């Protein structure tokens, strides 16, 4: 991997997918929180459905079927705008056991991260120059809410389309 490679949202998604690319995990990118045009989870307003940048689901009962949501932020301003609209992340936090903001190295300080969230930085490995994920602030492990049918259907559709 070239040291000069640009770190954008797509590259960060690729790095997360590589990290969880085992039989233990199902990785879903850009998952809608529901299907259809309107739903009770978006207060019935059109175009208010939410997307989760990446959701990973652990398939092993011994790991408690852990669900982790990732929200990618490339700049501090993007993060500040997110904080002004906490409703953007509430479903991702509700449906997951852990929720992380994922940012390029040194974009955020761990003290900036709101309660209930974790921080992962994307950094270069000093030895080989490869990108890697570094947990800077561990997200608290919590019980996830039961997943509504619309979200389950959205995840299944996402997985189906990914495998086509």
Secondary structure as GFF3:
##gff-version 3
##sequence-region A 1 164
A	DSSP	alpha_helix	9	19	.	.	.	ID=ss1
A	DSSP	beta_strand	25	32	.	.	.	ID=ss2
A	DSSP	three_ten_helix	40	42	.	.	.	ID=ss3
A	DSSP	beta_strand	51	58	.	.	.	ID=ss4
A	DSSP	three_ten_helix	61	63	.	.	.	ID=ss5
A	DSSP	beta_strand	67	72	.	.	.	ID=ss6
A	DSSP	alpha_helix	76	84	.	.	.	ID=ss7
A	DSSP	alpha_helix	87	95	.	.	.	ID=ss8
A	DSSP	beta_strand	98	104	.	.	.	ID=ss9
A	DSSP	three_ten_helix	110	112	.	.	.	ID=ss10
A	DSSP	beta_strand	118	124	.	.	.	ID=ss11
A	DSSP	beta_strand	131	137	.	.	.	ID=ss12
A	DSSP	alpha_helix	149	162	.	.	.	ID=ss13
###
